[in-house]
Amino acid sequence: MENILLSTGLAFLITFFSIPVIIEVAKNKKLFDEPDERKVHKAVIPTLGGLGIFAGFILATLIGVPANISSQLQYFIAAALVIFFLGIKDDILVLSATKKFAGQLIAAGILIRFGGIQINNMHGLFGIHAIPHFASIILTLFTVIVITNSFNLIDGVDGLAGSLGLLTSIIFGIYFLLIGQLMFAVMALSLAGSLAAFLIFNFSPAKIFMGDTGSLLIGLLNSIFVIKFISLAGNLLYPVESAPAIGFAILIVPLFDTLRVVSLRIFNRRSPFSPDRNHIHHFLLDLGLSHGMISVICVGANIIFIALAWSLRSMGTNIVIGALATASIIFVGIIYYSRPRARTINEMVRTDEEKIIKSHNILTLAGETVEQE
């Protein structure tokens, strides 16, 4: 427990005191996120918050994990470094989607080949249990890439990605602590400490964004946590039934949103990396909600989905996954169809013409009034 308190507190303090320095340096060097037609912020905001998150997480983890149980830690740190340099270059210079994907494959390869992060059992999902080695590698690669990008794609409004990352890392950290997996508990709760400090500066109106450096790091670490969670769910201390479904529920808001949006892009014959406004936070923005309310709604929904999955866990992985998918579709559908109906081009043109005519009449009347006087 001392290691947990030390690493969590240290991560919080390092990030908390580093963020103001990063903001000042970013302003001096003009390292901003420029607003455009797709982005919801209207002012230039520094984007290097991920640097503070990374510093807090890395230092706290290296200090908090005892040397005698850290056989895999070096590989996790190596993968995190790959993602860090990938993200920092994209935040400063902008990186192509192909290069980002290649870097993520390298990080995922390190985790699988050296870190022992691999999905070997589907726990009855679609009737599948143990899976062949090659299929396991492909499935793990896919899982790591999707989860890593899910936090990157959900990072669209102030506080959202950080709040979801804080929720998931706390849940994974507590579970790892309960089953005696100290290294993973320290990693998860160090991330939680860093995110808690970062959110102080990221809630609307945000003083800094985490950028790809932060969001990709959160996604990579959560991919490690969920795969390890699934593989350790059969332990004797705190066994978890329907572990893949519970893991999916913990990450459901960023994960389901990413799978939905990417599927829509592919269905419409567009690149899965092409930008659009089909994310859940865009729909909530269309309803006129503030950034803070969007974060509260998404985190609250995530907690409800976790509770749903936990209450149904004894019914089997397939039923729980089906229930989660159905509930997610209903949740997104309600939000989507609650938005104000988009006006057609003709309606917009007619409205603009009416405004011009009305303004002309007002000016004319004003002129007549002056003449009469």
MARVEX-110936 format. One record per residue (C-alpha): residue number from 1; residue in three letters; x, y, z. Coordinates in steps of 0.5 Angstrom, whole numbers. Example, Ala and Ser with C-alpha at 12.3 -4.5 7.8 and 13.67 -1.06 7.14 Angstrom:
<atoms>
(1, ALA, (25, -9, 16))
(2, SER, (27, -2, 14))
</atoms>
This chain:
<atoms>
(1, MET, (0, 0, 0))
(2, GLU, (6, 5, 1))
(3, ASN, (8, 4, -6))
(4, ILE, (1, 6, -8))
(5, LEU, (1, 12, -4))
(6, LEU, (8, 14, -6))
(7, SER, (7, 13, -13))
(8, THR, (0, 16, -14))
(9, GLY, (2, 22, -10))
(10, LEU, (8, 23, -13))
(11, ALA, (5, 23, -20))
(12, PHE, (0, 28, -18))
(13, LEU, (5, 33, -16))
(14, ILE, (10, 32, -22))
(15, THR, (4, 33, -27))
(16, PHE, (1, 39, -22))
(17, PHE, (8, 43, -22))
(18, SER, (10, 41, -29))
(19, ILE, (4, 43, -33))
(20, PRO, (4, 51, -31))
(21, VAL, (11, 51, -34))
(22, ILE, (9, 47, -40))
(23, ILE, (4, 52, -41))
(24, GLU, (9, 58, -41))
(25, VAL, (14, 55, -45))
(26, ALA, (9, 53, -50))
(27, LYS, (6, 60, -50))
(28, ASN, (13, 63, -51))
(29, LYS, (15, 58, -57))
(30, LYS, (8, 59, -60))
(31, LEU, (6, 51, -59))
(32, PHE, (-1, 52, -60))
(33, ASP, (-7, 48, -63))
(34, GLU, (-10, 53, -68))
(35, PRO, (-18, 53, -68))
(36, ASP, (-21, 51, -75))
(37, GLU, (-28, 49, -77))
(38, ARG, (-28, 42, -74))
(39, LYS, (-25, 44, -67))
(40, VAL, (-30, 47, -62))
(41, HIS, (-25, 51, -59))
(42, LYS, (-24, 58, -61))
(43, ALA, (-18, 61, -58))
(44, VAL, (-11, 58, -59))
(45, ILE, (-9, 53, -53))
(46, PRO, (-2, 50, -52))
(47, THR, (-3, 42, -54))
(48, LEU, (3, 39, -50))
(49, GLY, (-1, 37, -43))
(50, GLY, (1, 30, -45))
(51, LEU, (8, 32, -43))
(52, GLY, (6, 33, -36))
(53, ILE, (2, 27, -36))
(54, PHE, (8, 22, -39))
(55, ALA, (13, 25, -34))
(56, GLY, (9, 24, -28))
(57, PHE, (7, 17, -30))
(58, ILE, (14, 15, -32))
(59, LEU, (17, 18, -26))
(60, ALA, (12, 15, -21))
(61, THR, (12, 8, -24))
(62, LEU, (19, 7, -24))
(63, ILE, (20, 10, -16))
(64, GLY, (14, 6, -14))
(65, VAL, (15, -1, -17))
(66, PRO, (20, -5, -13))
(67, ALA, (26, -7, -17))
(68, ASN, (25, -15, -15))
(69, ILE, (18, -15, -19))
(70, SER, (19, -11, -25))
(71, SER, (21, -16, -30))
(72, GLN, (16, -13, -35))
(73, LEU, (16, -6, -33))
(74, GLN, (22, -4, -38))
(75, TYR, (18, -7, -44))
(76, PHE, (12, -3, -42))
(77, ILE, (16, 3, -41))
(78, ALA, (20, 2, -48))
(79, ALA, (13, 2, -51))
(80, ALA, (11, 8, -48))
(81, LEU, (17, 12, -50))
(82, VAL, (15, 10, -57))
(83, ILE, (8, 13, -56))
(84, PHE, (11, 19, -53))
(85, PHE, (16, 21, -58))
(86, LEU, (10, 19, -63))
(87, GLY, (5, 24, -60))
(88, ILE, (10, 29, -59))
(89, LYS, (12, 30, -66))
(90, ASP, (5, 30, -68))
(91, ASP, (3, 35, -63))
(92, ILE, (9, 40, -65))
(93, LEU, (10, 38, -73))
(94, VAL, (4, 34, -75))
(95, LEU, (5, 27, -77))
(96, SER, (2, 23, -82))
(97, ALA, (-4, 18, -81))
(98, THR, (1, 12, -84))
(99, LYS, (7, 14, -80))
(100, LYS, (3, 14, -73))
(101, PHE, (0, 7, -75))
(102, ALA, (7, 5, -76))
(103, GLY, (9, 7, -69))
(104, GLN, (3, 4, -66))
(105, LEU, (5, -2, -69))
(106, ILE, (12, -2, -66))
(107, ALA, (9, 0, -59))
(108, ALA, (4, -6, -60))
(109, GLY, (10, -11, -62))
(110, ILE, (14, -9, -56))
(111, LEU, (8, -11, -51))
(112, ILE, (7, -17, -55))
(113, ARG, (14, -20, -56))
(114, PHE, (17, -18, -50))
(115, GLY, (12, -15, -45))
(116, GLY, (8, -22, -45))
(117, ILE, (1, -18, -47))
(118, GLN, (-3, -23, -51))
(119, ILE, (-10, -25, -51))
(120, ASN, (-10, -33, -51))
(121, ASN, (-17, -34, -49))
(122, MET, (-24, -31, -51))
(123, HIS, (-27, -34, -45))
(124, GLY, (-33, -37, -49))
(125, LEU, (-34, -30, -53))
(126, PHE, (-38, -33, -59))
(127, GLY, (-37, -40, -57))
(128, ILE, (-29, -39, -57))
(129, HIS, (-24, -41, -51))
(130, ALA, (-17, -42, -53))
(131, ILE, (-14, -39, -59))
(132, PRO, (-8, -41, -64))
(133, HIS, (-2, -37, -63))
(134, PHE, (-2, -33, -69))
(135, ALA, (-9, -31, -68))
(136, SER, (-8, -29, -61))
(137, ILE, (-2, -24, -64))
(138, ILE, (-7, -21, -69))
(139, LEU, (-12, -21, -64))
(140, THR, (-8, -17, -59))
(141, LEU, (-5, -13, -64))
(142, PHE, (-12, -10, -66))
(143, THR, (-14, -9, -59))
(144, VAL, (-8, -5, -57))
(145, ILE, (-9, -1, -64))
(146, VAL, (-16, 0, -63))
(147, ILE, (-16, 2, -55))
(148, THR, (-10, 6, -56))
(149, ASN, (-13, 10, -62))
(150, SER, (-20, 10, -58))
(151, PHE, (-18, 15, -53))
(152, ASN, (-14, 20, -58))
(153, LEU, (-21, 20, -62))
(154, ILE, (-25, 21, -56))
(155, ASP, (-21, 27, -54))
(156, GLY, (-25, 32, -57))
(157, VAL, (-28, 37, -51))
(158, ASP, (-25, 39, -45))
(159, GLY, (-24, 34, -40))
(160, LEU, (-27, 28, -43))
(161, ALA, (-21, 24, -45))
(162, GLY, (-18, 25, -38))
(163, SER, (-24, 24, -34))
(164, LEU, (-25, 17, -38))
(165, GLY, (-18, 15, -37))
(166, LEU, (-18, 17, -30))
(167, LEU, (-24, 13, -29))
(168, THR, (-21, 7, -32))
(169, SER, (-15, 7, -29))
(170, ILE, (-18, 8, -22))
(171, ILE, (-22, 1, -23))
(172, PHE, (-16, -3, -26))
(173, GLY, (-11, 0, -21))
(174, ILE, (-16, -2, -15))
(175, TYR, (-17, -9, -18))
(176, PHE, (-10, -10, -19))
(177, LEU, (-9, -8, -12))
(178, LEU, (-14, -13, -9))
(179, ILE, (-11, -19, -13))
(180, GLY, (-4, -17, -11))
(181, GLN, (-1, -15, -18))
(182, LEU, (3, -9, -15))
(183, MET, (7, -7, -21))
(184, PHE, (0, -6, -25))
(185, ALA, (-3, -3, -19))
(186, VAL, (2, 2, -19))
(187, MET, (2, 3, -26))
(188, ALA, (-5, 4, -26))
(189, LEU, (-6, 9, -20))
(190, SER, (0, 13, -22))
(191, LEU, (-3, 14, -29))
(192, ALA, (-9, 16, -25))
(193, GLY, (-5, 21, -20))
(194, SER, (-2, 24, -27))
(195, LEU, (-9, 25, -30))
(196, ALA, (-12, 28, -24))
(197, ALA, (-7, 33, -24))
(198, PHE, (-8, 35, -31))
(199, LEU, (-15, 35, -31))
(200, ILE, (-15, 41, -26))
(201, PHE, (-12, 45, -32))
(202, ASN, (-16, 42, -37))
(203, PHE, (-23, 43, -35))
(204, SER, (-27, 48, -39))
(205, PRO, (-25, 53, -40))
(206, ALA, (-18, 49, -42))
(207, LYS, (-11, 52, -40))
(208, ILE, (-8, 46, -44))
(209, PHE, (-10, 40, -48))
(210, MET, (-6, 33, -47))
(211, GLY, (-5, 33, -55))
(212, ASP, (-4, 26, -58))
(213, THR, (2, 25, -53))
(214, GLY, (-3, 24, -47))
(215, SER, (-9, 21, -51))
(216, LEU, (-4, 16, -54))
(217, LEU, (-1, 14, -48))
(218, ILE, (-7, 13, -44))
(219, GLY, (-10, 9, -49))
(220, LEU, (-4, 5, -50))
(221, LEU, (-4, 4, -42))
(222, ASN, (-11, 2, -42))
(223, SER, (-10, -3, -47))
(224, ILE, (-4, -6, -43))
(225, PHE, (-9, -6, -37))
(226, VAL, (-15, -9, -40))
(227, ILE, (-11, -15, -43))
(228, LYS, (-8, -16, -37))
(229, PHE, (-15, -16, -33))
(230, ILE, (-18, -21, -38))
(231, SER, (-12, -26, -37))
(232, LEU, (-12, -25, -29))
(233, ALA, (-20, -25, -28))
(234, GLY, (-19, -33, -27))
(235, ASN, (-15, -32, -20))
(236, LEU, (-17, -35, -14))
(237, LEU, (-18, -29, -10))
(238, TYR, (-23, -25, -14))
(239, PRO, (-25, -28, -20))
(240, VAL, (-29, -25, -25))
(241, GLU, (-34, -28, -29))
(242, SER, (-35, -26, -37))
(243, ALA, (-28, -22, -36))
(244, PRO, (-28, -20, -43))
(245, ALA, (-35, -17, -43))
(246, ILE, (-33, -13, -36))
(247, GLY, (-27, -11, -39))
(248, PHE, (-31, -8, -45))
(249, ALA, (-35, -5, -41))
(250, ILE, (-30, -1, -37))
(251, LEU, (-27, 2, -44))
(252, ILE, (-34, 2, -47))
(253, VAL, (-35, 10, -48))
(254, PRO, (-29, 11, -52))
(255, LEU, (-28, 4, -55))
(256, PHE, (-36, 4, -58))
(257, ASP, (-35, 11, -60))
(258, THR, (-29, 9, -64))
(259, LEU, (-31, 2, -67))
(260, ARG, (-38, 6, -69))
(261, VAL, (-35, 12, -72))
(262, VAL, (-29, 8, -76))
(263, SER, (-35, 3, -78))
(264, LEU, (-39, 9, -81))
(265, ARG, (-33, 11, -85))
(266, ILE, (-31, 5, -88))
(267, PHE, (-38, 4, -90))
(268, ASN, (-38, 10, -93))
(269, ARG, (-32, 8, -97))
(270, ARG, (-28, 14, -93))
(271, SER, (-21, 13, -90))
(272, PRO, (-22, 10, -83))
(273, PHE, (-17, 16, -81))
(274, SER, (-21, 21, -84))
(275, PRO, (-24, 27, -80))
(276, ASP, (-31, 28, -79))
(277, ARG, (-37, 30, -73))
(278, ASN, (-40, 24, -72))
(279, HIS, (-37, 23, -65))
(280, ILE, (-41, 22, -59))
(281, HIS, (-39, 29, -56))
(282, HIS, (-40, 32, -63))
(283, PHE, (-48, 30, -62))
(284, LEU, (-48, 33, -55))
(285, LEU, (-45, 39, -57))
(286, ASP, (-50, 40, -62))
(287, LEU, (-55, 39, -56))
(288, GLY, (-52, 46, -53))
(289, LEU, (-49, 42, -48))
(290, SER, (-42, 45, -44))
(291, HIS, (-36, 41, -44))
(292, GLY, (-37, 40, -37))
(293, MET, (-44, 37, -38))
(294, ILE, (-41, 33, -44))
(295, SER, (-36, 30, -39))
(296, VAL, (-40, 28, -34))
(297, ILE, (-45, 25, -38))
(298, CYS, (-40, 21, -42))
(299, VAL, (-37, 19, -35))
(300, GLY, (-44, 17, -32))
(301, ALA, (-46, 13, -38))
(302, ASN, (-39, 9, -37))
(303, ILE, (-41, 8, -30))
(304, ILE, (-48, 5, -31))
(305, PHE, (-45, 1, -37))
(306, ILE, (-40, -2, -32))
(307, ALA, (-46, -3, -27))
(308, LEU, (-50, -7, -32))
(309, ALA, (-44, -11, -34))
(310, TRP, (-43, -13, -27))
(311, SER, (-50, -15, -25))
(312, LEU, (-51, -19, -32))
(313, ARG, (-44, -23, -31))
(314, SER, (-46, -29, -29))
(315, MET, (-50, -30, -35))
(316, GLY, (-44, -31, -40))
(317, THR, (-40, -27, -44))
(318, ASN, (-44, -27, -50))
(319, ILE, (-50, -24, -47))
(320, VAL, (-47, -19, -43))
(321, ILE, (-43, -16, -49))
(322, GLY, (-50, -17, -53))
(323, ALA, (-53, -13, -47))
(324, LEU, (-48, -7, -47))
(325, ALA, (-48, -7, -55))
(326, THR, (-56, -6, -55))
(327, ALA, (-55, -1, -49))
(328, SER, (-50, 3, -53))
(329, ILE, (-54, 3, -59))
(330, ILE, (-60, 6, -56))
(331, PHE, (-56, 11, -52))
(332, VAL, (-52, 14, -58))
(333, GLY, (-59, 14, -62))
(334, ILE, (-63, 18, -57))
(335, ILE, (-57, 23, -57))
(336, TYR, (-57, 23, -64))
(337, TYR, (-64, 24, -66))
(338, SER, (-65, 29, -60))
(339, ARG, (-61, 34, -64))
(340, PRO, (-64, 40, -67))
(341, ARG, (-66, 38, -74))
(342, ALA, (-60, 40, -79))
(343, ARG, (-63, 46, -84))
(344, THR, (-63, 45, -91))
(345, ILE, (-59, 49, -96))
(346, ASN, (-66, 52, -99))
(347, GLU, (-68, 54, -92))
(348, MET, (-62, 57, -90))
(349, VAL, (-62, 61, -96))
(350, ARG, (-69, 63, -95))
(351, THR, (-68, 65, -88))
(352, ASP, (-62, 69, -90))
(353, GLU, (-66, 73, -95))
(354, GLU, (-71, 74, -90))
(355, LYS, (-66, 77, -85))
(356, ILE, (-64, 82, -91))
(357, ILE, (-71, 84, -93))
(358, LYS, (-73, 85, -85))
(359, SER, (-66, 89, -84))
(360, HIS, (-68, 93, -91))
(361, ASN, (-75, 95, -88))
(362, ILE, (-72, 97, -81))
(363, LEU, (-67, 102, -84))
(364, THR, (-73, 104, -89))
(365, LEU, (-77, 106, -83))
(366, ALA, (-72, 109, -79))
(367, GLY, (-70, 113, -85))
(368, GLU, (-78, 115, -86))
(369, THR, (-78, 117, -79))
(370, VAL, (-72, 121, -79))
(371, GLU, (-75, 125, -85))
(372, GLN, (-82, 126, -82))
(373, GLU, (-78, 129, -76))
</atoms>
